[in-house]
Amino acid sequence: MLPTARLSHSANPLTPIGFELLCQAAHHAPELTLLLNAQHHIQYANPAVQNALGSLPTGWAAYSLIHLEDRAALALQVRHLQAGQTAELPTFRVQHTSGRWVWLTGRVTHFLENPHVQALLIHLRPASRSQDLHRAALARISRALSATYDVSEVVDAALNEGLSAMEAAAGGIYLLRPDGQVLDLIGHAGYTDAAISGWEQFPVTLRTPVTDAIRERRPIFLRDSEFRAQYAHMYEVHARTFQSAAALPLMVGANVIGAISLAFHDDRHFEPGEQEFLLTVADQCAPALDRSRLYHDLQREQDWYRTVTRNASDIVTVLSEQGVIAYESGAVERVLGYSPTELLGRNAFELVHPDDHAPVQHALARLAPDGGPITATYRIQHRDGHWVWMESLGVDLRHHPHVRGLLINSRDITARTLAQLEQAQTRQALEVSERNFRRLADNSSDLVRQYAVDGKVEYCSPSAWDLLGYQPDELLNSDPLHVVHAEDQPALRDAFLRRFTPEFEREKFEYRLRHRNGSDVWVETSFKALRDPVTNEITGFIGTTHEINQRKFADLKLRAQLERYQHLLNFTVSLEQLHSPVDLATEALRQCLNLTEYDYGYAFEYSERTVRFLAKAGDPPLPGASEEALYDLPFAASIRRALRRNEAYFLEETRAVFDPPEPLPRKRWVSLCVLPITRQGELVAILAFGTDQGITTSPGTRQLLSNVSARLSHALERQHHLAQLNTSREETLRALGLALEYRDYETKGHTDRVVTLTEQLGQALGFTGHDLDALRWGAFLHDTGKVAIPDAILLKPGQLDPHEWAVIKRHPSIGYEMLHHIPSLPPGTLEVVLYHQERWNGSGYPRGLAGTDIPLAARVFAVVDVYDALTSERPYKTAWTHQDAAAQLRREAGVLLDARVVDAFLQLPVFGEAQQAHNHDRHSP
């Protein structure tokens, strides 16, 4: 603290007469007036100085009262002052005798060489208004940026508030294009159309204050002389309008996304406070602009998904656990006649045919979160009343955070079902008429056989030669199964046993018969019992067999296609649920091996020309001694060229893989596919598939792998964009918390300290995931309500009276009212803002909650907030040591603070290091 003795000037016969006259003139002046000697010691200070700074003794060195950060600028200003000249002083801080800092500005006149004065004359005045304007402008900018995702609103908030607070004549905001080579003007204010013409877009290589600020990643502040010297080509054009300028890069992390420019009519000297204000505006504007761009990119992606879903041929439905329709895609109108919103909120079973309720309910009951898709066929009522046959594939996504229901994909199979019913009726008619045509069996193309009760063949039609290469008599009295494929014999033997049951009438089988030449023939045989018309006993059997090779192969092909469709659906669903690169790569390898001719594969991560092994599938062989040997393999130029172009490459057995070529033929990796995976056009991963047999990759496989590559690339891009959006939100919340500190420099650093300690304490108490995020964001925003507290109360150095204290106690409720309308803030964050001043014994505010009625997140933050207040220096107290603060927390545990939370807080690892250092100091000699 400085001495508080009253400073006055006593009469001295050696004092110059001009000095005495200046003292008399300044005695009643409202301005702070000082006279300094050549050594810059105080020779006189008028009563206004005493009122503003306290009593100061004569002879004190003036620089000892000035803040260390401001002395150099003042000394430089005075050093260059010539005799008789007057100069404006930059804004600086002077320490009051009470210890607080007072912001001042003014002018100095050089009278040291004047024999009648022999002193420096200094006139000072308070300089707090510009800082108040800056703080108020920052608060308005923070509120505006936190409540918008619109780029134009971000630009308006930054320019309007920045121009007003800095009294700038004009300003503009520029953003870099994705290629980083061209700047686009996205908004401006104050410029005429003529002044802005030609500057809507320009290359970064052009030399301007804006481009220099971007390339050098630093702010640029130019007075008139500096503007003229450094940018003469621009000065000649703009000198009549603007005398000084500023350009500030817009930074998001380590990346430059653009710049802000300001122009001034006067020759502006940019004070430190003004520079700091402009840098803060740029720091708040950059993440908001980046967040807005990402938001609009995400909106465009969502619009794309909605358009594709609306125009797809299949109906996509989301059902709740109770069967209530929560979503219908646009295809429902084309298939069933309902609009996409008409069915929302209705129970799906209201539309299902009553006869089909049971099988549909059974299918839904089989759905499980970890189970596979379930298929069901049923009838559903069209809007006009008729019934439509549907085939649906259901997946249980009730635990998926963005679906939370049963996902049903449905297609219209009415035509197919009616055709099948008609076919069944036709077959039944043929069976009825078979008895009438039995005598024509000898001329039938089908193989007709009559069996005795013991199973021996009694009759065989001539078509046995055409179907199996046997003469009819070769099959008489033989074992009926001797020409049946070995794998199909057990099923047919069981059927022969069932034929003697009283209810047996007719049965059909599909199985394989062995041709005389050894080939297999798929057949369908209809067995019918022959009964005595009197006793109704079985007297024999008739079997009619016809070839179904084409149909069976078509069915097998259809089954393979359905299986491929199932795998593709599973792969699409899994991409929505997997997040790590290893999991995505493993799933892609597994699904591709299921769907293609390849037997094994590798997945690698590619970044900045380096390759890292991710996953493998199908037990692939190593080309070298280890997996690391894969990284440096000299692939052939054609493979390297395809990877550079981000194109899939398919290599057959006749072409070499390496350069120089390896000996052919290869024993392993005979056929090879190299599949690039990109993100935003850049190669980020490589999938390699191989097989030990020579194959010709089908067009279907090529198209499939290309689709897998595109889908996986899209999934990686979406995850990347979401991560950027989350980072932008985190930085915006932190910027809002830091902006609050500008109202009270005594709490500088408070936000970052309490956020760090709160996150560590939350983790120690079991907070994870979204709960930990909500707790951390609450720490950022806990003092938001102080924006509405008047400076006279918030910054008051002395004790508050009851009315002022009542105003302070309103800040949690004000903060909650300001923030609870923001939909992205979770309840845990708002609980910290509203209840962080509540106390365990009910003595806190704003609601006087007590004990566990106070939300846990607020109790956690309260401990951190009290600890930081104790260990931080204030004008009215020194900073407590960790040991003293810990002792105080233990005294308040169970009284003002939650004892369990206090105990967990004091056991944090960061405090263990502090305790060891304390113990070492206590035992040191």
Solvent accessible surface area in square Angstrom, and as a share of the most:
residue,aa,sasa,rsa
1,M,176,0.79
2,L,30,0.15
3,P,63,0.40
4,T,92,0.54
5,A,58,0.45
6,R,147,0.54
7,L,15,0.07
8,S,69,0.44
9,H,53,0.24
10,S,87,0.56
11,A,99,0.77
12,N,76,0.39
13,P,133,0.84
14,L,160,0.79
15,T,27,0.16
16,P,30,0.19
17,I,110,0.56
18,G,9,0.09
19,F,12,0.05
20,E,37,0.17
21,L,104,0.52
22,L,46,0.23
23,C,10,0.06
24,Q,123,0.55
25,A,78,0.60
26,A,8,0.06
27,H,80,0.36
28,H,163,0.73
29,A,32,0.25
30,P,126,0.79
31,E,54,0.24
32,L,11,0.05
33,T,1,0.01
34,L,14,0.07
35,L,1,0.01
36,L,9,0.04
37,N,35,0.18
38,A,63,0.49
39,Q,122,0.54
40,H,44,0.20
41,H,66,0.29
42,I,0,0.00
43,Q,51,0.22
44,Y,13,0.05
45,A,7,0.05
46,N,1,0.01
47,P,38,0.24
48,A,14,0.11
49,V,2,0.01
50,Q,60,0.27
51,N,126,0.65
52,A,26,0.21
53,L,4,0.02
54,G,11,0.11
55,S,16,0.10
56,L,3,0.01
57,P,27,0.17
58,T,70,0.41
59,G,34,0.33
60,W,62,0.22
61,A,40,0.31
62,A,16,0.12
63,Y,56,0.21
64,S,55,0.36
65,L,7,0.03
66,I,14,0.07
67,H,36,0.16
68,L,134,0.67
69,E,133,0.60
70,D,11,0.06
71,R,77,0.28
72,A,80,0.62
73,A,49,0.38
74,L,7,0.04
75,A,25,0.20
76,L,93,0.46
77,Q,63,0.28
78,V,23,0.13
79,R,166,0.61
80,H,119,0.53
81,L,15,0.08
82,Q,112,0.50
83,A,55,0.43
84,G,53,0.51
85,Q,87,0.39
86,T,77,0.45
87,A,21,0.16
88,E,110,0.49
89,L,13,0.07
90,P,12,0.08
91,T,29,0.17
92,F,8,0.04
93,R,44,0.16
94,V,8,0.04
95,Q,50,0.22
96,H,29,0.13
97,T,8,0.05
98,S,61,0.39
99,G,20,0.19
100,R,99,0.36
101,W,105,0.37
102,V,25,0.14
103,W,55,0.19
104,L,1,0.00
105,T,20,0.12
106,G,0,0.00
107,R,78,0.29
108,V,1,0.00
109,T,16,0.09
110,H,23,0.10
111,F,51,0.21
112,L,45,0.22
113,E,130,0.58
114,N,53,0.27
115,P,90,0.57
116,H,110,0.49
117,V,13,0.07
118,Q,98,0.44
119,A,0,0.00
120,L,2,0.01
121,L,17,0.08
122,I,21,0.11
123,H,36,0.16
124,L,9,0.05
125,R,105,0.38
126,P,94,0.59
127,A,13,0.10
128,S,58,0.38
129,R,176,0.64
130,S,52,0.34
131,Q,21,0.09
132,D,53,0.28
133,L,71,0.35
134,H,15,0.07
135,R,27,0.10
136,A,40,0.31
137,A,0,0.00
138,L,4,0.02
139,A,15,0.12
140,R,98,0.36
141,I,0,0.00
142,S,6,0.04
143,R,95,0.35
144,A,41,0.32
145,L,4,0.02
146,S,28,0.18
147,A,80,0.62
148,T,13,0.07
149,Y,82,0.31
150,D,52,0.27
151,V,36,0.21
152,S,67,0.43
153,E,93,0.42
154,V,0,0.00
155,V,5,0.03
156,D,76,0.39
157,A,13,0.10
158,A,3,0.03
159,L,6,0.03
160,N,87,0.45
161,E,34,0.15
162,G,3,0.02
163,L,22,0.11
164,S,79,0.51
165,A,15,0.11
166,M,3,0.01
167,E,141,0.63
168,A,15,0.12
169,A,25,0.19
170,A,0,0.00
171,G,0,0.00
172,G,0,0.00
173,I,0,0.00
174,Y,14,0.05
175,L,13,0.06
176,L,24,0.12
177,R,85,0.31
178,P,143,0.90
179,D,92,0.48
180,G,29,0.28
181,Q,107,0.47
182,V,32,0.19
183,L,0,0.00
184,D,39,0.20
185,L,28,0.14
186,I,58,0.29
187,G,15,0.15
188,H,78,0.35
189,A,27,0.21
190,G,57,0.55
191,Y,40,0.15
192,T,89,0.52
193,D,122,0.63
194,A,87,0.68
195,A,29,0.23
196,I,17,0.09
197,S,72,0.46
198,G,59,0.57
199,W,64,0.23
200,E,91,0.41
201,Q,104,0.46
202,F,12,0.05
203,P,66,0.41
204,V,16,0.09
205,T,109,0.63
206,L,75,0.37
207,R,115,0.42
208,T,3,0.02
209,P,10,0.06
210,V,11,0.06
211,T,0,0.00
212,D,6,0.03
213,A,0,0.00
214,I,11,0.06
215,R,111,0.40
216,E,88,0.39
217,R,129,0.47
218,R,114,0.42
219,P,41,0.26
220,I,8,0.04
221,F,38,0.16
222,L,3,0.02
223,R,93,0.34
224,D,19,0.10
225,S,69,0.45
226,E,68,0.30
227,F,9,0.04
228,R,119,0.44
229,A,84,0.65
230,Q,79,0.35
231,Y,3,0.01
232,A,54,0.42
233,H,108,0.48
234,M,27,0.12
235,Y,19,0.07
236,E,135,0.61
237,V,111,0.64
238,H,30,0.13
239,A,22,0.17
240,R,240,0.88
241,T,66,0.39
242,F,12,0.05
243,Q,49,0.22
244,S,0,0.00
245,A,12,0.09
246,A,2,0.01
247,A,0,0.00
248,L,2,0.01
249,P,12,0.08
250,L,0,0.00
251,M,53,0.24
252,V,24,0.14
253,G,63,0.60
254,A,78,0.61
255,N,98,0.50
256,V,20,0.11
257,I,13,0.07
258,G,0,0.00
259,A,0,0.00
260,I,10,0.05
261,S,12,0.08
262,L,5,0.03
263,A,7,0.05
264,F,0,0.00
265,H,117,0.52
266,D,72,0.37
267,D,70,0.36
268,R,28,0.10
269,H,88,0.39
270,F,12,0.05
271,E,29,0.13
272,P,80,0.50
273,G,23,0.22
274,E,30,0.13
275,Q,58,0.26
276,E,65,0.29
277,F,5,0.02
278,L,4,0.02
279,L,65,0.33
280,T,14,0.08
281,V,7,0.04
282,A,2,0.01
283,D,84,0.44
284,Q,10,0.05
285,C,0,0.00
286,A,0,0.00
287,P,9,0.06
288,A,0,0.00
289,L,0,0.00
290,D,23,0.12
291,R,12,0.04
292,S,0,0.00
293,R,77,0.28
294,L,16,0.08
295,Y,64,0.24
296,H,62,0.28
297,D,46,0.24
298,L,32,0.16
299,Q,61,0.27
300,R,148,0.54
301,E,25,0.11
302,Q,71,0.31
303,D,66,0.34
304,W,142,0.50
305,Y,72,0.27
306,R,121,0.44
307,T,61,0.36
308,V,73,0.42
309,T,33,0.19
310,R,121,0.44
311,N,99,0.51
312,A,36,0.28
313,S,87,0.56
314,D,27,0.14
315,I,6,0.03
316,V,28,0.16
317,T,13,0.08
318,V,20,0.11
319,L,13,0.06
320,S,32,0.21
321,E,117,0.53
322,Q,132,0.59
323,G,4,0.04
324,V,51,0.29
325,I,5,0.02
326,A,65,0.51
327,Y,89,0.34
328,E,14,0.06
329,S,1,0.01
330,G,12,0.12
331,A,0,0.00
332,V,0,0.00
333,E,98,0.44
334,R,145,0.53
335,V,26,0.15
336,L,6,0.03
337,G,25,0.24
338,Y,16,0.06
339,S,39,0.25
340,P,41,0.26
341,T,99,0.57
342,E,67,0.30
343,L,1,0.01
344,L,81,0.40
345,G,56,0.54
346,R,88,0.32
347,N,46,0.24
348,A,17,0.13
349,F,39,0.16
350,E,107,0.48
351,L,7,0.03
352,V,10,0.06
353,H,31,0.14
354,P,91,0.57
355,D,104,0.54
356,D,13,0.07
357,H,59,0.26
358,A,72,0.56
359,P,69,0.43
360,V,15,0.09
361,Q,95,0.42
362,H,116,0.52
363,A,9,0.07
364,L,43,0.21
365,A,83,0.65
366,R,130,0.47
367,L,10,0.05
368,A,42,0.33
369,P,66,0.42
370,D,148,0.77
371,G,41,0.40
372,G,46,0.45
373,P,30,0.19
374,I,29,0.15
375,T,74,0.43
376,A,20,0.15
377,T,64,0.37
378,Y,22,0.08
379,R,54,0.20
380,I,20,0.10
381,Q,63,0.28
382,H,34,0.15
383,R,142,0.52
384,D,105,0.54
385,G,34,0.33
386,H,93,0.42
387,W,93,0.32
388,V,7,0.04
389,W,52,0.18
390,M,3,0.01
391,E,45,0.20
392,S,7,0.04
393,L,16,0.08
394,G,4,0.04
395,V,13,0.08
396,D,8,0.04
397,L,11,0.06
398,R,69,0.25
399,H,137,0.61
400,H,20,0.09
401,P,81,0.51
402,H,155,0.69
403,V,44,0.25
404,R,163,0.60
405,G,1,0.01
406,L,10,0.05
407,L,32,0.16
408,I,17,0.08
409,N,26,0.14
410,S,8,0.05
411,R,108,0.39
412,D,74,0.38
413,I,11,0.05
414,T,33,0.19
415,A,82,0.64
416,R,114,0.42
417,T,14,0.08
418,L,95,0.47
419,A,59,0.45
420,Q,100,0.44
421,L,88,0.44
422,E,115,0.52
423,Q,91,0.41
424,A,57,0.44
425,Q,123,0.55
426,T,71,0.41
427,R,79,0.29
428,Q,118,0.52
429,A,61,0.47
430,L,114,0.57
431,E,34,0.15
432,V,89,0.51
433,S,31,0.20
434,E,36,0.16
435,R,128,0.47
436,N,120,0.62
437,F,120,0.50
438,R,69,0.25
439,R,231,0.84
440,L,94,0.47
441,A,8,0.06
442,D,80,0.41
443,N,132,0.68
444,S,40,0.26
445,S,105,0.68
446,D,39,0.20
447,L,0,0.00
448,V,13,0.07
449,R,8,0.03
450,Q,60,0.27
451,Y,3,0.01
452,A,18,0.14
453,V,64,0.37
454,D,104,0.54
455,G,2,0.02
456,K,91,0.39
457,V,3,0.02
458,E,94,0.42
459,Y,70,0.27
460,C,7,0.04
461,S,0,0.00
462,P,64,0.40
463,S,6,0.04
464,A,0,0.00
465,W,136,0.48
466,D,121,0.63
467,L,23,0.11
468,L,0,0.00
469,G,7,0.07
470,Y,42,0.16
471,Q,84,0.37
472,P,32,0.20
473,D,100,0.52
474,E,74,0.33
475,L,4,0.02
476,L,63,0.31
477,N,112,0.58
478,S,23,0.15
479,D,77,0.40
480,P,24,0.15
481,L,11,0.06
482,H,71,0.32
483,V,4,0.02
484,V,3,0.02
485,H,34,0.15
486,A,71,0.55
487,E,127,0.57
488,D,23,0.12
489,Q,40,0.18
490,P,78,0.49
491,A,66,0.51
492,L,6,0.03
493,R,114,0.42
494,D,76,0.39
495,A,7,0.06
496,F,26,0.11
497,L,126,0.63
498,R,107,0.39
499,R,19,0.07
500,F,96,0.40
501,T,49,0.29
502,P,117,0.74
503,E,137,0.62
504,F,19,0.08
505,E,86,0.38
506,R,64,0.23
507,E,46,0.20
508,K,77,0.33
509,F,33,0.14
510,E,74,0.33
511,Y,8,0.03
512,R,47,0.17
513,L,0,0.00
514,R,94,0.34
515,H,42,0.19
516,R,128,0.47
517,N,113,0.58
518,G,55,0.53
519,S,55,0.35
520,D,65,0.34
521,V,13,0.07
522,W,44,0.15
523,V,0,0.00
524,E,13,0.06
525,T,0,0.00
526,S,16,0.11
527,F,17,0.07
528,K,16,0.07
529,A,3,0.02
530,L,35,0.17
531,R,61,0.22
532,D,44,0.23
533,P,132,0.83
534,V,135,0.78
535,T,81,0.47
536,N,94,0.48
537,E,114,0.51
538,I,30,0.15
539,T,76,0.44
540,G,2,0.02
541,F,3,0.01
542,I,5,0.03
543,G,0,0.00
544,T,25,0.15
545,T,0,0.00
546,H,66,0.30
547,E,94,0.42
548,I,9,0.04
549,N,29,0.15
550,Q,161,0.72
551,R,71,0.26
552,K,24,0.10
553,F,116,0.48
554,A,58,0.45
555,D,53,0.28
556,L,74,0.37
557,K,134,0.57
558,L,92,0.46
559,R,144,0.53
560,A,58,0.45
561,Q,97,0.43
562,L,100,0.50
563,E,99,0.45
564,R,81,0.30
565,Y,88,0.34
566,Q,49,0.22
567,H,34,0.15
568,L,59,0.30
569,L,26,0.13
570,N,46,0.24
571,F,5,0.02
572,T,57,0.33
573,V,21,0.12
574,S,16,0.10
575,L,1,0.00
576,E,59,0.27
577,Q,87,0.39
578,L,45,0.22
579,H,128,0.57
580,S,46,0.30
581,P,65,0.41
582,V,67,0.38
583,D,67,0.35
584,L,3,0.01
585,A,8,0.06
586,T,57,0.33
587,E,20,0.09
588,A,0,0.00
589,L,0,0.00
590,R,115,0.42
591,Q,3,0.01
592,C,0,0.00
593,L,32,0.16
594,N,72,0.37
595,L,9,0.05
596,T,19,0.11
597,E,69,0.31
598,Y,7,0.03
599,D,72,0.37
600,Y,8,0.03
601,G,0,0.00
602,Y,3,0.01
603,A,1,0.00
604,F,18,0.08
605,E,50,0.23
606,Y,52,0.20
607,S,59,0.38
608,E,158,0.71
609,R,210,0.76
610,T,88,0.51
611,V,43,0.24
612,R,123,0.45
613,F,52,0.21
614,L,17,0.09
615,A,10,0.08
616,K,100,0.42
617,A,18,0.14
618,G,45,0.44
619,D,123,0.64
620,P,10,0.06
621,P,23,0.14
622,L,74,0.37
623,P,59,0.37
624,G,30,0.29
625,A,104,0.80
626,S,44,0.28
627,E,40,0.18
628,E,108,0.48
629,A,36,0.28
630,L,18,0.09
631,Y,73,0.28
632,D,127,0.66
633,L,36,0.18
634,P,70,0.44
635,F,60,0.25
636,A,15,0.12
637,A,47,0.36
638,S,24,0.16
639,I,1,0.00
640,R,100,0.37
641,R,97,0.36
642,A,8,0.06
643,L,27,0.13
644,R,171,0.62
645,R,151,0.55
646,N,54,0.28
647,E,86,0.38
648,A,34,0.26
649,Y,29,0.11
650,F,29,0.12
651,L,3,0.01
652,E,47,0.21
653,E,77,0.34
654,T,107,0.62
655,R,125,0.46
656,A,25,0.19
657,V,6,0.04
658,F,45,0.19
659,D,70,0.36
660,P,107,0.67
661,P,99,0.62
662,E,30,0.13
663,P,121,0.76
664,L,80,0.40
665,P,115,0.72
666,R,27,0.10
667,K,181,0.77
668,R,112,0.41
669,W,27,0.10
670,V,11,0.07
671,S,1,0.01
672,L,9,0.05
673,C,0,0.00
674,V,6,0.04
675,L,1,0.00
676,P,4,0.03
677,I,0,0.00
678,T,23,0.14
679,R,81,0.29
680,Q,101,0.45
681,G,52,0.50
682,E,121,0.54
683,L,29,0.14
684,V,23,0.13
685,A,13,0.10
686,I,19,0.10
687,L,2,0.01
688,A,13,0.10
689,F,1,0.00
690,G,0,0.00
691,T,1,0.01
692,D,45,0.23
693,Q,110,0.49
694,G,39,0.37
695,I,38,0.19
696,T,120,0.69
697,T,7,0.04
698,S,42,0.27
699,P,112,0.70
700,G,37,0.36
701,T,0,0.00
702,R,94,0.34
703,Q,106,0.47
704,L,9,0.04
705,L,0,0.00
706,S,49,0.32
707,N,76,0.39
708,V,3,0.02
709,S,17,0.11
710,A,65,0.50
711,R,51,0.19
712,L,6,0.03
713,S,12,0.08
714,H,53,0.24
715,A,0,0.00
716,L,23,0.12
717,E,43,0.19
718,R,40,0.15
719,Q,37,0.16
720,H,53,0.24
721,H,39,0.18
722,L,59,0.29
723,A,56,0.43
724,Q,70,0.31
725,L,32,0.16
726,N,81,0.42
727,T,72,0.42
728,S,2,0.01
729,R,73,0.26
730,E,41,0.18
731,E,55,0.25
732,T,15,0.09
733,L,15,0.08
734,R,97,0.35
735,A,20,0.16
736,L,14,0.07
737,G,1,0.01
738,L,44,0.22
739,A,8,0.06
740,L,24,0.12
741,E,21,0.09
742,Y,40,0.15
743,R,26,0.10
744,D,28,0.15
745,Y,97,0.37
746,E,86,0.38
747,T,29,0.17
748,K,129,0.55
749,G,24,0.23
750,H,21,0.09
751,T,5,0.03
752,D,51,0.27
753,R,94,0.34
754,V,0,0.00
755,V,12,0.07
756,T,71,0.41
757,L,24,0.12
758,T,0,0.00
759,E,48,0.22
760,Q,66,0.30
761,L,0,0.00
762,G,0,0.00
763,Q,102,0.46
764,A,63,0.49
765,L,35,0.17
766,G,54,0.52
767,F,27,0.11
768,T,98,0.57
769,G,53,0.51
770,H,159,0.71
771,D,93,0.48
772,L,20,0.10
773,D,39,0.20
774,A,6,0.05
775,L,1,0.01
776,R,34,0.12
777,W,15,0.05
778,G,0,0.00
779,A,0,0.00
780,F,10,0.04
781,L,0,0.00
782,H,5,0.02
783,D,23,0.12
784,T,3,0.01
785,G,0,0.00
786,K,55,0.24
787,V,30,0.17
788,A,57,0.44
789,I,2,0.01
790,P,69,0.43
791,D,48,0.25
792,A,82,0.64
793,I,20,0.10
794,L,31,0.16
795,L,66,0.33
796,K,72,0.30
797,P,85,0.54
798,G,46,0.44
799,Q,167,0.74
800,L,45,0.23
801,D,64,0.33
802,P,119,0.75
803,H,132,0.59
804,E,28,0.13
805,W,114,0.40
806,A,54,0.42
807,V,20,0.11
808,I,18,0.09
809,K,71,0.30
810,R,138,0.50
811,H,3,0.01
812,P,0,0.00
813,S,41,0.26
814,I,29,0.15
815,G,0,0.00
816,Y,60,0.23
817,E,99,0.44
818,M,63,0.28
819,L,6,0.03
820,H,62,0.28
821,H,138,0.62
822,I,39,0.20
823,P,134,0.85
824,S,45,0.29
825,L,13,0.07
826,P,37,0.23
827,P,101,0.63
828,G,19,0.18
829,T,0,0.00
830,L,23,0.11
831,E,58,0.26
832,V,0,0.00
833,V,0,0.00
834,L,9,0.04
835,Y,27,0.10
836,H,0,0.00
837,Q,32,0.14
838,E,4,0.02
839,R,35,0.13
840,W,69,0.24
841,N,79,0.40
842,G,25,0.24
843,S,75,0.49
844,G,14,0.13
845,Y,28,0.11
846,P,46,0.29
847,R,150,0.55
848,G,34,0.33
849,L,46,0.23
850,A,44,0.34
851,G,15,0.14
852,T,104,0.60
853,D,106,0.55
854,I,3,0.02
855,P,26,0.17
856,L,58,0.29
857,A,9,0.07
858,A,1,0.00
859,R,30,0.11
860,V,0,0.00
861,F,0,0.00
862,A,4,0.03
863,V,0,0.00
864,V,0,0.00
865,D,21,0.11
866,V,24,0.14
867,Y,19,0.07
868,D,4,0.02
869,A,49,0.38
870,L,26,0.13
871,T,36,0.21
872,S,11,0.07
873,E,121,0.54
874,R,35,0.13
875,P,76,0.48
876,Y,155,0.59
877,K,50,0.21
878,T,106,0.61
879,A,48,0.37
880,W,90,0.32
881,T,76,0.44
882,H,30,0.13
883,Q,43,0.19
884,D,76,0.39
885,A,0,0.00
886,A,5,0.04
887,A,37,0.29
888,Q,39,0.17
889,L,0,0.00
890,R,147,0.54
891,R,148,0.54
892,E,27,0.12
893,A,27,0.21
894,G,38,0.37
895,V,75,0.43
896,L,54,0.27
897,L,4,0.02
898,D,9,0.05
899,A,50,0.39
900,R,136,0.50
901,V,0,0.00
902,V,3,0.02
903,D,79,0.41
904,A,21,0.17
905,F,0,0.00
906,L,26,0.13
907,Q,127,0.56
908,L,6,0.03
909,P,109,0.69
910,V,63,0.36
911,F,13,0.06
912,G,33,0.32
913,E,122,0.55
914,A,35,0.27
915,Q,72,0.32
916,Q,128,0.57
917,A,58,0.45
918,H,57,0.25
919,N,55,0.28
920,H,129,0.58
921,D,100,0.52
922,R,163,0.60
923,H,147,0.66
924,S,49,0.32
925,P,183,1.15
